[in-house]
Amino acid sequence: MATRAKEQEEKERRRTGYTYEEYKQTADWLLAKTKYRPSVAIVLGSGLGGLADFLENPVVFKYTDIPNFPQSTVEGHAGQLMFGNLNGKPCVCMKGRFHMYEGHPLWKVAFPIRIFFLMGVRTVLLTNAAGGLNKEYKVGDLMIIKDHINMPGLVGQNPLTGKNDERFGPRFPPLSDAYDKDLRKLVLAVGQELGHSDIMKEGVYVSVGGPSYETIAECKFLSRLGADAVGMSTVPEVIVARHCGMRVLAISLITNKVVMDYESNTTANHEEVLETGKNSSKVMEKLVTTLLQRIKHNNI
């Protein structure tokens, strides 16, 4: 009976997450394998992995080689963790993230964020590919996320579900300040200086489960809720980062306009997302590298 109870306890624990010691095991393994001590973590979305190529003297790890690390299965996500300096700022970059629709529980989707926290990271920059719900948005626009609507969270799917560990953060973290105001202001200013004011937006991101793209009725519904862009990622990582007290900046690349007309023959597809990411990557790369330089200069 004792063995059975222990097995049940272990099963329940695995359902809600790793222990602090397992997170620390992964963080310590990485710290022992690289001289870099990153202060900024960058999570790169679909088709946006090229930014990691700007890292100076990179140290690269395959996700498959890192203890406890999940695996990415989506095209456009390379599955590599890269360390290096980016415009003088020590960074760690994820080339490929994890999603609920791959079968990962949400605590595992956001697993790397806690690893970064234990490694000393205090600022997280997330990028994603998103569909434009706002009728004013164009393909290729960059939306600085000022707030989000967490659709899975509204029905009980949250990466913080389960026993809380105060070493990471409080049981009930507030999210009214999820997206750092100073970082948002700075990235908008950098975009203006680079001559990209026409494509820089600020809006609300709505997270859905995927992997199917949204129906016309769902897009209309999400638009009426006040969302400007829709995607299948980012929010779990934001929640865990804020739980850890880390500052967050998130940018959506609008890769397609969602379909809200029943007479339209247009459909969303992943190939379009990757192609737009490829075409717009130069703008995103310049924006982020310049931003990191300003963060260092302004000591933000």
PADOMI-630392 format. One line per 3 residues: number of its first residue (from 1); their letters; for each residue z, x, y of N, C-alpha, C. Coordinates in nm, 2 decimals, padded with zeros to 4 digits. Example, Ala and Ser with C-alpha at 12.3 -4.5 7.8 and 13.67 -1.06 7.14 Angstrom:
<sites>
1> as> 00.78:01.32:-00.57:00.78:01.23:-00.45:00.78:01.32:-00.33  00.71:01.28:-00.22:00.71:01.37:-00.11:00.79:01.29:00.00
</sites>
This chain:
<sites>
1> mat> 00.00:00.08:-00.12:00.00:00.00:00.00:00.00:00.09:00.13  00.08:00.20:00.12:00.09:00.29:00.23:-00.05:00.35:00.26  -00.12:00.39:00.16:-00.25:00.44:00.17:-00.35:00.34:00.23
4> rak> -00.34:00.22:00.19:-00.43:00.11:00.24:-00.40:00.09:00.39  -00.28:00.09:00.42:-00.24:00.06:00.57:-00.29:00.18:00.65  -00.28:00.30:00.60:-00.33:00.42:00.67:-00.48:00.41:00.69
7> eqe> -00.55:00.37:00.59:-00.70:00.36:00.60:-00.73:00.26:00.70  -00.66:00.14:00.70:-00.69:00.04:00.80:-00.66:00.09:00.94  -00.55:00.17:00.96:-00.52:00.22:01.09:-00.63:00.32:01.14
10> eke> -00.68:00.40:01.04:-00.79:00.49:01.08:-00.91:00.42:01.11  -00.94:00.31:01.04:-01.06:00.23:01.07:-01.05:00.17:01.21  -00.94:00.12:01.24:-00.92:00.06:01.37:-00.93:00.16:01.48
13> rrr> -00.87:00.28:01.46:-00.88:00.39:01.56:-01.02:00.43:01.58  -01.10:00.44:01.48:-01.24:00.48:01.49:-01.32:00.37:01.57  -01.27:00.24:01.55:-01.34:00.14:01.62:-01.33:00.14:01.77
16> tgy> -01.22:00.20:01.82:-01.18:00.20:01.96:-01.19:00.34:02.02  -01.22:00.45:01.94:-01.24:00.57:02.01:-01.17:00.69:01.94  -01.21:00.81:01.99:-01.15:00.94:01.94:-01.01:00.95:02.00
19> tye> -00.93:01.04:01.95:-00.80:01.08:02.00:-00.82:01.18:02.11  -00.72:01.20:02.20:-00.72:01.30:02.30:-00.75:01.44:02.24  -00.69:01.46:02.13:-00.71:01.59:02.07:-00.85:01.62:02.02
22> eyk> -00.92:01.51:01.98:-01.06:01.53:01.94:-01.15:01.55:02.06  -01.12:01.48:02.17:-01.20:01.51:02.29:-01.17:01.66:02.34  -01.05:01.70:02.33:-01.02:01.84:02.37:-01.08:01.94:02.28
25> qta> -01.09:01.91:02.15:-01.16:02.00:02.06:-01.30:02.02:02.10  -01.37:01.92:02.14:-01.51:01.93:02.18:-01.52:02.01:02.31  -01.43:01.98:02.41:-01.43:02.05:02.54:-01.40:02.20:02.52
28> dwl> -01.30:02.23:02.44:-01.26:02.37:02.42:-01.37:02.44:02.35  -01.44:02.38:02.25:-01.56:02.44:02.18:-01.66:02.48:02.28  -01.70:02.39:02.38:-01.80:02.42:02.48:-01.75:02.53:02.57
31> lak> -01.63:02.52:02.62:-01.57:02.63:02.71:-01.57:02.76:02.65  -01.56:02.77:02.52:-01.55:02.90:02.45:-01.70:02.95:02.43  -01.80:02.87:02.44:-01.93:02.91:02.41:-02.01:02.94:02.54
34> tky> -01.96:02.91:02.66:-02.03:02.94:02.78:-01.93:02.99:02.89  -01.98:03.08:02.97:-01.90:03.13:03.09:-01.90:03.03:03.20  -01.98:02.93:03.20:-01.99:02.83:03.31:-01.87:02.74:03.31
37> rps> -01.82:02.71:03.43:-01.71:02.62:03.45:-01.77:02.51:03.55  -01.84:02.41:03.50:-01.91:02.32:03.59:-01.81:02.23:03.67  -01.85:02.21:03.80:-01.78:02.12:03.88:-01.85:01.98:03.90
40> vai> -01.98:01.99:03.86:-02.07:01.87:03.87:-02.14:01.84:03.74  -02.14:01.72:03.69:-02.21:01.68:03.57:-02.33:01.59:03.61  -02.44:01.61:03.55:-02.56:01.53:03.59:-02.61:01.47:03.46
43> vlg> -02.62:01.34:03.46:-02.68:01.26:03.34:-02.82:01.22:03.37  -02.91:01.26:03.30:-03.06:01.24:03.33:-03.11:01.12:03.24  -03.17:01.03:03.31:-03.23:00.91:03.24:-03.37:00.93:03.19
46> sgl> -03.43:00.82:03.14:-03.56:00.83:03.08:-03.66:00.89:03.17  -03.73:00.99:03.12:-03.84:01.06:03.19:-03.79:01.15:03.30  -03.66:01.17:03.32:-03.61:01.25:03.43:-03.55:01.38:03.39
49> ggl> -03.57:01.42:03.27:-03.51:01.54:03.22:-03.55:01.67:03.28  -03.66:01.66:03.35:-03.72:01.79:03.41:-03.63:01.85:03.51  -03.53:01.77:03.57:-03.44:01.83:03.67:-03.36:01.94:03.60
52> adf> -03.33:01.93:03.48:-03.24:02.04:03.41:-03.32:02.17:03.41  -03.45:02.17:03.42:-03.53:02.29:03.41:-03.50:02.38:03.54  -03.44:02.32:03.64:-03.41:02.40:03.76:-03.28:02.48:03.75
55> len> -03.21:02.46:03.64:-03.08:02.53:03.62:-03.11:02.68:03.61  -03.03:02.76:03.68:-03.05:02.91:03.68:-02.97:02.96:03.56  -03.04:03.05:03.48:-02.97:03.12:03.37:-02.91:03.02:03.27
58> pvv> -02.98:02.92:03.23:-02.92:02.81:03.15:-02.87:02.85:03.01  -02.76:02.78:02.97:-02.71:02.79:02.84:-02.73:02.65:02.78  -02.80:02.65:02.66:-02.84:02.52:02.61:-02.78:02.49:02.47
61> fky> -02.73:02.37:02.45:-02.67:02.33:02.32:-02.75:02.20:02.28  -02.78:02.20:02.15:-02.84:02.07:02.10:-02.72:01.98:02.07  -02.74:01.85:02.09:-02.63:01.76:02.06:-02.58:01.77:01.92
64> tdi> -02.68:01.80:01.83:-02.65:01.80:01.69:-02.55:01.92:01.65  -02.54:02.02:01.74:-02.46:02.13:01.72:-02.32:02.12:01.78  -02.29:02.02:01.86:-02.17:02.01:01.93:-02.07:01.92:01.85
67> pnf> -01.95:01.97:01.82:-01.85:01.89:01.74:-01.83:01.75:01.81  -01.83:01.65:01.72:-01.80:01.51:01.76:-01.91:01.44:01.85  -02.01:01.52:01.89:-02.10:01.46:01.99:-02.19:01.36:01.93
70> pqs> -02.22:01.25:02.00:-02.32:01.15:01.95:-02.46:01.20:01.95  -02.55:01.13:01.89:-02.69:01.17:01.89:-02.78:01.07:01.97  -02.88:01.12:02.04:-02.97:01.04:02.12:-03.09:01.02:02.03
73> tve> -03.14:00.89:02.03:-03.26:00.86:01.94:-03.38:00.80:02.02  -03.37:00.80:02.15:-03.47:00.74:02.24:-03.57:00.84:02.29  -03.70:00.80:02.28:-03.81:00.88:02.34:-03.78:00.90:02.48
76> gha> -03.80:01.03:02.53:-03.77:01.06:02.67:-03.63:01.11:02.69  -03.55:01.12:02.59:-03.42:01.18:02.59:-03.41:01.29:02.49  -03.41:01.42:02.55:-03.43:01.54:02.47:-03.31:01.57:02.38
79> gql> -03.19:01.52:02.41:-03.08:01.55:02.32:-03.03:01.69:02.34  -03.02:01.74:02.47:-02.97:01.87:02.49:-02.86:01.87:02.61  -02.76:01.95:02.59:-02.66:01.97:02.69:-02.68:02.11:02.75
82> mfg> -02.70:02.12:02.89:-02.74:02.24:02.95:-02.64:02.28:03.06  -02.60:02.41:03.06:-02.51:02.46:03.16:-02.59:02.56:03.25  -02.55:02.57:03.38:-02.61:02.67:03.46:-02.58:02.64:03.61
85> nln> -02.63:02.72:03.70:-02.61:02.70:03.84:-02.74:02.62:03.90  -02.71:02.53:03.98:-02.82:02.45:04.05:-02.79:02.46:04.20  -02.87:02.54:04.27:-02.85:02.57:04.41:-02.71:02.61:04.44
88> gkp> -02.66:02.70:04.35:-02.53:02.77:04.37:-02.42:02.69:04.32  -02.44:02.57:04.27:-02.33:02.48:04.22:-02.33:02.49:04.06  -02.22:02.53:04.00:-02.21:02.53:03.85:-02.22:02.38:03.80
91> cvc> -02.32:02.36:03.72:-02.34:02.22:03.67:-02.36:02.22:03.52  -02.33:02.10:03.46:-02.37:02.07:03.33:-02.46:01.95:03.33  -02.57:01.95:03.26:-02.67:01.85:03.26:-02.69:01.79:03.12
94> mkg> -02.70:01.66:03.11:-02.73:01.59:02.99:-02.88:01.55:02.99  -02.96:01.61:02.90:-03.10:01.57:02.89:-03.10:01.47:02.78  -03.07:01.35:02.82:-03.07:01.24:02.72:-02.93:01.18:02.71
97> rfh> -02.92:01.05:02.72:-02.79:00.98:02.71:-02.79:00.89:02.59  -02.68:00.82:02.58:-02.66:00.73:02.47:-02.65:00.58:02.52  -02.69:00.49:02.43:-02.70:00.35:02.47:-02.63:00.26:02.36
100> mye> -02.59:00.15:02.41:-02.53:00.05:02.31:-02.63:00.00:02.21  -02.76:-00.01:02.26:-02.86:-00.06:02.17:-02.90:00.03:02.05  -02.85:00.16:02.06:-02.88:00.25:01.95:-02.77:00.23:01.84
103> ghp> -02.68:00.15:01.86:-02.57:00.12:01.76:-02.44:00.19:01.79  -02.44:00.26:01.91:-02.31:00.33:01.95:-02.21:00.23:02.01  -02.09:00.23:01.97:-01.99:00.16:02.05:-01.98:00.22:02.19
106> lwk> -01.93:00.14:02.29:-01.94:00.18:02.43:-01.85:00.31:02.45  -01.74:00.32:02.38:-01.66:00.44:02.40:-01.73:00.56:02.36  -01.82:00.55:02.27:-01.90:00.67:02.23:-02.02:00.69:02.32
109> vaf> -02.07:00.58:02.38:-02.18:00.60:02.48:-02.13:00.69:02.60  -02.00:00.67:02.63:-01.94:00.74:02.75:-01.86:00.86:02.70  -01.87:00.90:02.58:-01.79:01.01:02.52:-01.81:01.14:02.60
112> pir> -01.93:01.18:02.64:-01.94:01.30:02.72:-01.87:01.31:02.85  -01.85:01.20:02.91:-01.79:01.19:03.04:-01.64:01.25:03.03  -01.57:01.21:02.93:-01.44:01.26:02.91:-01.44:01.41:02.88
115> iff> -01.54:01.45:02.81:-01.55:01.59:02.78:-01.57:01.67:02.91  -01.65:01.62:03.00:-01.68:01.69:03.13:-01.55:01.69:03.21  -01.47:01.58:03.20:-01.35:01.58:03.28:-01.25:01.69:03.23
118> lmg> -01.24:01.70:03.10:-01.15:01.80:03.04:-01.20:01.94:03.07  -01.33:01.96:03.10:-01.39:02.09:03.13:-01.37:02.12:03.28  -01.32:02.03:03.36:-01.30:02.05:03.50:-01.40:01.99:03.60
121> vrt> -01.49:01.91:03.54:-01.59:01.84:03.63:-01.51:01.73:03.71  -01.54:01.72:03.84:-01.48:01.61:03.92:-01.58:01.52:03.99  -01.71:01.56:03.98:-01.82:01.48:04.04:-01.93:01.45:03.94
124> vll> -01.97:01.33:03.92:-02.07:01.29:03.82:-02.19:01.23:03.89  -02.31:01.28:03.87:-02.43:01.22:03.92:-02.51:01.16:03.80  -02.54:01.04:03.81:-02.61:00.97:03.70:-02.75:00.92:03.76
127> tna> -02.85:00.94:03.68:-02.98:00.88:03.71:-03.03:00.79:03.60  -03.11:00.69:03.63:-03.16:00.61:03.53:-03.30:00.55:03.57  -03.37:00.50:03.48:-03.49:00.42:03.50:-03.45:00.27:03.50
130> agg> -03.50:00.20:03.60:-03.46:00.06:03.61:-03.58:-00.03:03.65  -03.57:-00.16:03.62:-03.67:-00.25:03.66:-03.63:-00.31:03.79  -03.72:-00.33:03.88:-03.70:-00.38:04.01:-03.69:-00.53:04.02
133> lnk> -03.57:-00.59:04.05:-03.55:-00.73:04.06:-03.58:-00.77:04.21  -03.54:-00.69:04.30:-03.56:-00.71:04.44:-03.71:-00.72:04.47  -03.75:-00.82:04.53:-03.90:-00.84:04.56:-03.95:-00.74:04.66
136> eyk> -03.86:-00.68:04.74:-03.90:-00.58:04.84:-03.92:-00.44:04.77  -03.87:-00.42:04.65:-03.88:-00.29:04.59:-04.02:-00.27:04.53  -04.06:-00.14:04.53:-04.19:-00.10:04.48:-04.16:00.00:04.37
139> vgd> -04.26:00.01:04.28:-04.25:00.12:04.17:-04.25:00.25:04.24  -04.15:00.34:04.20:-04.14:00.47:04.26:-04.03:00.48:04.36  -03.97:00.36:04.40:-03.86:00.36:04.49:-03.73:00.42:04.42
142> lmi> -03.65:00.48:04.50:-03.52:00.53:04.45:-03.41:00.44:04.51  -03.33:00.38:04.42:-03.22:00.29:04.46:-03.09:00.36:04.44  -03.02:00.39:04.55:-02.88:00.44:04.54:-02.79:00.32:04.51
145> ikd> -02.72:00.33:04.39:-02.64:00.22:04.35:-02.51:00.21:04.43  -02.49:00.10:04.50:-02.37:00.08:04.57:-02.26:-00.01:04.50  -02.31:-00.08:04.39:-02.22:-00.16:04.31:-02.30:-00.20:04.19
148> hin> -02.23:-00.25:04.09:-02.29:-00.30:03.97:-02.24:-00.43:03.92  -02.32:-00.49:03.83:-02.27:-00.61:03.76:-02.28:-00.57:03.61  -02.17:-00.57:03.54:-02.16:-00.53:03.40:-02.17:-00.65:03.31
151> mpg> -02.29:-00.69:03.27:-02.31:-00.80:03.18:-02.23:-00.79:03.05  -02.25:-00.68:02.98:-02.17:-00.67:02.85:-02.02:-00.68:02.88  -01.97:-00.62:02.99:-01.83:-00.62:03.02:-01.78:-00.76:03.04
154> lvg> -01.86:-00.85:03.09:-01.82:-00.99:03.12:-01.79:-01.06:02.99  -01.84:-01.01:02.88:-01.82:-01.08:02.75:-01.73:-00.99:02.66  -01.66:-00.89:02.72:-01.56:-00.82:02.64:-01.61:-00.68:02.59
157> qnp> -01.73:-00.64:02.62:-01.78:-00.51:02.58:-01.75:-00.41:02.69  -01.65:-00.33:02.67:-01.60:-00.23:02.78:-01.57:-00.10:02.71  -01.61:00.02:02.76:-01.58:00.14:02.70:-01.43:00.18:02.70
160> ltg> -01.35:00.10:02.78:-01.20:00.13:02.78:-01.12:00.04:02.69  -01.20:-00.04:02.61:-01.13:-00.13:02.51:-01.05:-00.04:02.41  -00.93:-00.09:02.38:-00.85:-00.02:02.28:-00.73:00.04:02.35
163> knd> -00.65:00.12:02.28:-00.53:00.19:02.33:-00.57:00.28:02.45  -00.49:00.27:02.56:-00.52:00.35:02.67:-00.44:00.48:02.66  -00.50:00.59:02.70:-00.44:00.72:02.71:-00.42:00.76:02.85
166> erf> -00.30:00.76:02.90:-00.27:00.79:03.04:-00.32:00.93:03.09  -00.34:01.02:02.99:-00.39:01.15:03.03:-00.53:01.14:03.08  -00.60:01.04:03.05:-00.74:01.02:03.11:-00.73:00.93:03.24
169> gpr> -00.65:00.82:03.23:-00.64:00.73:03.35:-00.56:00.61:03.32  -00.54:00.52:03.42:-00.45:00.40:03.40:-00.51:00.30:03.32  -00.43:00.21:03.27:-00.47:00.10:03.19:-00.57:00.01:03.26
172> fpp> -00.55:-00.02:03.39:-00.63:-00.11:03.46:-00.69:-00.05:03.58  -00.80:00.03:03.57:-00.86:00.11:03.68:-00.94:00.01:03.77  -00.92:00.02:03.90:-01.01:-00.06:04.00:-01.15:00.00:04.00
175> lsd> -01.24:-00.09:04.03:-01.38:-00.05:04.04:-01.45:-00.09:04.17  -01.37:-00.14:04.26:-01.42:-00.18:04.39:-01.48:-00.07:04.47  -01.43:00.06:04.43:-01.48:00.18:04.50:-01.55:00.27:04.40
178> ayd> -01.62:00.21:04.30:-01.68:00.28:04.19:-01.78:00.39:04.24  -01.86:00.36:04.34:-01.96:00.45:04.38:-01.92:00.51:04.52  -01.91:00.64:04.52:-01.85:00.71:04.63:-01.93:00.69:04.76
181> kdl> -01.86:00.65:04.86:-01.93:00.62:04.99:-01.98:00.74:05.06  -01.90:00.85:05.05:-01.95:00.98:05.12:-02.07:01.03:05.05  -02.07:01.03:04.92:-02.19:01.08:04.85:-02.31:00.99:04.87
184> rkl> -02.29:00.86:04.88:-02.40:00.77:04.90:-02.46:00.80:05.04  -02.37:00.81:05.14:-02.42:00.84:05.28:-02.49:00.97:05.28  -02.44:01.07:05.21:-02.50:01.20:05.21:-02.64:01.20:05.15
187> vla> -02.66:01.14:05.03:-02.79:01.14:04.97:-02.89:01.06:05.05  -02.85:00.95:05.12:-02.94:00.88:05.20:-02.99:00.97:05.32  -02.89:01.05:05.37:-02.93:01.14:05.48:-03.02:01.25:05.44
190> vgq> -03.00:01.30:05.31:-03.09:01.40:05.26:-03.23:01.34:05.24  -03.23:01.22:05.18:-03.36:01.15:05.16:-03.44:01.14:05.29  -03.37:01.10:05.40:-03.43:01.09:05.53:-03.49:01.22:05.58
193> elg> -03.41:01.33:05.56:-03.45:01.46:05.61:-03.57:01.51:05.53  -03.58:01.47:05.40:-03.69:01.51:05.32:-03.82:01.43:05.34  -03.80:01.33:05.43:-03.92:01.24:05.46:-03.94:01.13:05.36
196> hsd> -03.83:01.09:05.29:-03.85:00.99:05.18:-03.78:00.85:05.22  -03.76:00.83:05.35:-03.69:00.71:05.39:-03.75:00.58:05.34  -03.89:00.59:05.33:-03.96:00.47:05.29:-03.94:00.43:05.15
199> imk> -03.89:00.52:05.06:-03.87:00.49:04.92:-03.72:00.48:04.89  -03.63:00.51:04.98:-03.49:00.51:04.96:-03.43:00.38:04.99  -03.36:00.32:04.89:-03.30:00.19:04.90:-03.15:00.20:04.86
202> egv> -03.08:00.10:04.89:-02.94:00.10:04.84:-02.91:-00.04:04.79  -02.87:-00.06:04.66:-02.86:-00.19:04.61:-02.76:-00.20:04.49  -02.77:-00.31:04.42:-02.68:-00.35:04.31:-02.75:-00.34:04.18
205> yvs> -02.70:-00.27:04.09:-02.75:-00.25:03.95:-02.69:-00.34:03.86  -02.76:-00.40:03.77:-02.70:-00.49:03.67:-02.73:-00.42:03.53  -02.63:-00.41:03.45:-02.64:-00.35:03.32:-02.65:-00.46:03.21
208> vgg> -02.75:-00.45:03.13:-02.77:-00.54:03.01:-02.77:-00.46:02.88  -02.76:-00.53:02.77:-02.75:-00.46:02.65:-02.87:-00.40:02.59  -02.99:-00.47:02.61:-03.11:-00.42:02.55:-03.11:-00.43:02.39
211> psy> -03.21:-00.37:02.32:-03.32:-00.29:02.37:-03.44:-00.38:02.42  -03.44:-00.51:02.39:-03.55:-00.59:02.44:-03.54:-00.60:02.59  -03.66:-00.60:02.65:-03.66:-00.62:02.80:-03.63:-00.77:02.82
214> eti> -03.60:-00.80:02.95:-03.55:-00.93:02.99:-03.66:-01.04:02.99  -03.62:-01.16:02.96:-03.71:-01.27:02.97:-03.73:-01.31:03.12  -03.83:-01.39:03.15:-03.85:-01.43:03.29:-03.73:-01.51:03.34
217> aec> -03.67:-01.60:03.25:-03.56:-01.68:03.29:-03.44:-01.58:03.32  -03.42:-01.48:03.24:-03.31:-01.39:03.26:-03.33:-01.31:03.38  -03.45:-01.27:03.42:-03.47:-01.19:03.54:-03.44:-01.28:03.66
220> kfl> -03.48:-01.41:03.66:-03.45:-01.50:03.77:-03.30:-01.51:03.78  -03.23:-01.53:03.67:-03.09:-01.54:03.67:-03.02:-01.42:03.73  -03.06:-01.30:03.69:-03.00:-01.18:03.73:-03.02:-01.16:03.88
223> srl> -03.14:-01.20:03.93:-03.17:-01.19:04.07:-03.08:-01.28:04.15  -03.06:-01.40:04.10:-02.97:-01.49:04.17:-02.83:-01.45:04.18  -02.79:-01.37:04.08:-02.65:-01.31:04.08:-02.63:-01.21:04.19
226> gad> -02.74:-01.16:04.25:-02.73:-01.06:04.35:-02.77:-00.92:04.31  -02.83:-00.90:04.19:-02.87:-00.77:04.15:-03.01:-00.74:04.20  -03.03:-00.61:04.23:-03.15:-00.56:04.29:-03.24:-00.48:04.18
229> avg> -03.17:-00.43:04.08:-03.24:-00.36:03.97:-03.16:-00.38:03.84  -03.24:-00.37:03.73:-03.18:-00.40:03.60:-03.21:-00.28:03.50  -03.11:-00.25:03.42:-03.13:-00.14:03.32:-03.03:-00.15:03.21
232> mst> -03.04:-00.06:03.12:-02.96:-00.07:02.99:-02.86:00.05:02.98  -02.82:00.11:03.09:-02.73:00.23:03.08:-02.64:00.24:03.20  -02.58:00.36:03.22:-02.51:00.40:03.34:-02.37:00.34:03.36
235> vpe> -02.36:00.21:03.35:-02.23:00.15:03.38:-02.12:00.19:03.29  -02.13:00.20:03.16:-02.02:00.26:03.08:-01.98:00.39:03.12  -02.07:00.48:03.16:-02.04:00.61:03.20:-01.96:00.61:03.34
238> viv> -02.01:00.52:03.42:-01.94:00.50:03.55:-01.79:00.46:03.53  -01.77:00.36:03.45:-01.64:00.31:03.42:-01.55:00.42:03.37  -01.59:00.50:03.28:-01.51:00.60:03.22:-01.49:00.71:03.32
241> arh> -01.59:00.75:03.40:-01.57:00.85:03.51:-01.47:00.81:03.61  -01.47:00.68:03.65:-01.37:00.63:03.75:-01.24:00.62:03.69  -01.23:00.59:03.56:-01.10:00.58:03.49:-01.04:00.72:03.49
244> cgm> -01.12:00.83:03.49:-01.07:00.96:03.49:-01.05:01.01:03.63  -01.08:00.93:03.73:-01.06:00.97:03.87:-01.17:01.06:03.93  -01.29:01.06:03.86:-01.40:01.14:03.90:-01.48:01.06:04.01
247> rvl> -01.55:01.13:04.10:-01.63:01.07:04.20:-01.77:01.05:04.13  -01.83:00.94:04.17:-01.96:00.90:04.11:-02.07:00.87:04.21  -02.19:00.93:04.18:-02.31:00.89:04.26:-02.41:00.85:04.15
250> ais> -02.48:00.74:04.17:-02.58:00.70:04.07:-02.71:00.66:04.14  -02.82:00.70:04.09:-02.95:00.67:04.15:-03.05:00.61:04.04  -03.11:00.50:04.07:-03.20:00.43:03.99:-03.34:00.46:04.04
253> lit> -03.43:00.51:03.95:-03.57:00.51:03.98:-03.64:00.38:03.93  -03.70:00.31:04.03:-03.76:00.19:03.99:-03.89:00.22:03.92  -03.90:00.19:03.79:-04.02:00.23:03.71:-04.11:00.12:03.69
256> nkv> -04.06:-00.01:03.71:-04.15:-00.12:03.69:-04.09:-00.24:03.77  -04.18:-00.33:03.80:-04.14:-00.46:03.86:-04.11:-00.56:03.75  -04.00:-00.62:03.75:-03.97:-00.72:03.64:-04.07:-00.84:03.66
259> vmd> -04.09:-00.91:03.55:-04.18:-01.02:03.56:-04.10:-01.15:03.58  -04.13:-01.22:03.69:-04.07:-01.35:03.72:-04.16:-01.46:03.75  -04.29:-01.44:03.70:-04.39:-01.54:03.71:-04.45:-01.58:03.58
262> yes> -04.44:-01.71:03.54:-04.48:-01.75:03.41:-04.63:-01.74:03.39  -04.70:-01.73:03.50:-04.85:-01.72:03.50:-04.90:-01.57:03.48  -04.80:-01.48:03.49:-04.84:-01.34:03.49:-04.86:-01.29:03.34
265> ntt> -04.96:-01.20:03.33:-04.99:-01.14:03.20:-04.93:-01.00:03.18  -04.85:-00.96:03.28:-04.78:-00.83:03.28:-04.66:-00.83:03.19  -04.64:-00.73:03.11:-04.52:-00.71:03.03:-04.46:-00.57:03.06
268> anh> -04.33:-00.56:03.05:-04.26:-00.43:03.06:-04.28:-00.35:02.93  -04.29:-00.22:02.94:-04.30:-00.13:02.83:-04.24:00.01:02.86  -04.20:00.07:02.75:-04.13:00.20:02.77:-04.22:00.31:02.81
271> eev> -04.35:00.30:02.77:-04.45:00.40:02.82:-04.46:00.40:02.97  -04.46:00.28:03.03:-04.47:00.28:03.17:-04.35:00.34:03.24  -04.23:00.32:03.18:-04.11:00.38:03.23:-04.12:00.53:03.23
274> let> -04.16:00.59:03.12:-04.17:00.73:03.11:-04.28:00.79:03.20  -04.39:00.72:03.22:-04.50:00.77:03.31:-04.45:00.77:03.45  -04.38:00.66:03.49:-04.33:00.66:03.63:-04.23:00.77:03.65
277> gkn> -04.14:00.79:03.55:-04.05:00.89:03.56:-04.11:01.03:03.58  -04.22:01.05:03.51:-04.29:01.18:03.52:-04.36:01.19:03.66  -04.41:01.09:03.71:-04.48:01.09:03.84:-04.38:01.11:03.96
280> ssk> -04.26:01.05:03.94:-04.17:01.05:04.05:-04.06:01.16:04.04  -04.07:01.24:03.93:-03.97:01.34:03.90:-03.95:01.45:04.01  -04.06:01.49:04.07:-04.06:01.59:04.18:-03.97:01.55:04.29
283> vme> -03.99:01.42:04.33:-03.91:01.37:04.44:-03.76:01.37:04.41  -03.73:01.32:04.29:-03.59:01.32:04.24:-03.53:01.46:04.23  -03.61:01.55:04.18:-03.57:01.69:04.16:-03.53:01.75:04.30
286> klv> -03.62:01.73:04.40:-03.59:01.79:04.53:-03.47:01.72:04.60  -03.46:01.59:04.58:-03.35:01.52:04.63:-03.22:01.57:04.58  -03.21:01.58:04.45:-03.08:01.62:04.38:-03.05:01.77:04.41
289> ttl> -03.14:01.86:04.40:-03.11:02.00:04.43:-03.07:02.02:04.57  -03.13:01.95:04.67:-03.09:01.96:04.81:-02.95:01.90:04.83  -02.93:01.79:04.76:-02.80:01.72:04.77:-02.69:01.81:04.72
292> lqr> -02.71:01.88:04.61:-02.60:01.97:04.56:-02.58:02.09:04.65  -02.68:02.13:04.72:-02.66:02.24:04.82:-02.57:02.19:04.93  -02.59:02.06:04.98:-02.52:02.00:05.08:-02.37:01.98:05.04
295> ikh> -02.36:01.94:04.91:-02.22:01.91:04.86:-02.14:02.04:04.87  -02.21:02.15:04.83:-02.14:02.28:04.83:-02.11:02.32:04.98  -02.21:02.31:05.07:-02.19:02.35:05.20:-02.08:02.27:05.27
298> nni> -02.08:02.13:05.25:-01.98:02.05:05.31:-01.85:02.04:05.24  -01.84:02.11:05.12:-01.72:02.11:05.04:-01.68:01.96:05.00  -01.78:01.88:04.97:-01.75:01.74:04.94:-01.72:01.73:04.79
</sites>
